[in-house]
């Protein structure tokens, strides 16, 4: 995985920022979210299916999250449910997998801003030199 994400300063005043675990889980979710849509193979029983995972979404597994974050799986799940209630994420589950979607992902991580940053960079470098 490569690239970057944006964090808005309003995060400092949020309920998530007030909790170390909540903040860690939220940043992990933002970093895991796909920056573009893609097809992902999923093992289902003895078979396999392919799922389209949209931009701003990813396939969530509580055990993988627990391993990656070193936080108890039930704590992660409680925080994700709280984030859903706060309108930060959407959870789509079935008996085989869960897709987590960051609400307003496109609004906060707009692709057009890359061009703005690239255009501003030479000006900033010129001022610094």
C-alpha positions in Angstrom: 0.0 0.0 0.0 1.2 3.4 -0.8 -0.1 6.9 -0.9 -1.6 9.2 1.7 -4.8 10.3 3.3 -6.1 13.6 4.5 -7.1 14.3 8.1 -9.2 17.3 8.9 -8.4 19.4 12.0 -11.9 19.0 13.3 -10.8 15.5 14.3 -9.1 17.2 17.3 -12.6 18.2 18.7 -14.2 14.8 18.1 -15.2 12.0 20.4 -12.8 9.7 18.5 -9.8 11.8 19.3 -10.6 11.7 23.0 -9.9 7.9 23.0 -6.5 6.4 22.1 -8.2 3.2 20.9 -10.9 5.0 19.0 -8.4 7.2 17.2 -6.1 4.2 16.4 -9.1 2.3 15.0 -10.3 5.3 13.0 -6.9 6.0 11.4 -6.5 2.3 10.6 -9.9 2.3 8.9 -8.9 5.4 6.8 -5.6 3.8 5.8 -7.3 0.5 4.9 -10.0 2.1 2.7 -9.4 1.6 -1.0 -8.3 4.7 -2.9 -10.0 3.2 -6.0 -12.5 0.5 -6.6 -11.2 -3.0 -7.1 -12.3 -6.6 -7.3 -11.3 -8.8 -4.4 -11.5 -12.6 -4.2 -13.2 -14.0 -1.0 -13.1 -17.6 0.2 -16.6 -18.8 1.0 -16.7 -22.3 2.4 -14.8 -24.5 0.0 -15.3 -22.1 -2.9 -14.4 -18.5 -3.8 -16.3 -15.5 -5.0 -15.2 -12.1 -6.3 -16.6 -9.0 -4.7 -16.3 -5.5 -6.1 -15.1 -3.2 -3.3 -15.7 0.5 -4.0 -13.4 3.5 -3.3 -13.5 4.3 0.4 -14.4 0.7 1.3 -12.6 -2.4 2.4 -13.3 -5.9 3.5 -13.3 -6.0 7.2 -12.3 -9.0 9.3 -12.5 -8.7 13.1 -9.7 -11.2 13.7 -7.3 -9.6 11.1 -8.1 -6.2 12.7 -7.4 -7.6 16.1 -4.0 -8.8 14.9 -3.1 -5.6 13.1 -4.2 -3.2 15.9 -3.3 -5.3 18.9 -6.7 -4.5 20.4 -9.4 -6.9 21.5 -11.8 -7.8 18.7 -14.9 -7.0 20.7 -13.5 -3.5 21.5 -12.8 -2.9 17.8 -16.4 -4.0 16.9 -17.9 -1.8 19.6 -16.0 1.2 18.3 -17.0 0.5 14.7 -20.6 0.2 15.7 -20.2 3.6 17.6 -18.7 5.1 14.4 -21.6 3.8 12.4 -24.0 5.5 14.8 -22.0 8.7 14.5 -22.3 8.5 10.7 -18.6 7.9 10.1 -18.8 4.5 8.6 -21.4 2.2 7.0 -21.3 -1.6 7.7 -22.6 -4.1 5.1 -22.5 -7.6 6.4 -23.6 -11.0 5.3 -22.8 -14.5 6.5 -19.4 -14.5 4.6 -17.8 -11.1 4.8 -18.3 -7.5 6.0 -17.6 -4.4 3.9 -16.8 -1.2 5.8 -17.3 2.0 4.0 -16.0 5.4 5.1 -18.8 7.9 4.8 -17.9 11.1 2.8 -14.6 9.4 1.7 -14.7 11.2 -1.7 -15.5 14.5 0.0 -12.5 14.4 2.2 -10.0 12.6 -0.1 -10.9 14.3 -3.4 -8.7 13.2 -6.3 -8.6 16.7 -7.8 -6.6 18.0 -4.8 -3.5 16.1 -6.1 -3.3 18.4 -9.0 -3.6 21.5 -6.7 -0.8 20.2 -4.5 1.4 19.4 -7.5 0.8 22.9 -8.9 1.6 24.6 -5.5 4.8 22.6 -4.9 7.1 24.5 -7.2 5.9 27.8 -5.8 6.6 26.6 -2.2 10.0 25.3 -3.1 10.9 28.6 -4.8 9.9 30.6 -1.8 12.0 28.3 0.5 15.1 28.6 -1.7 
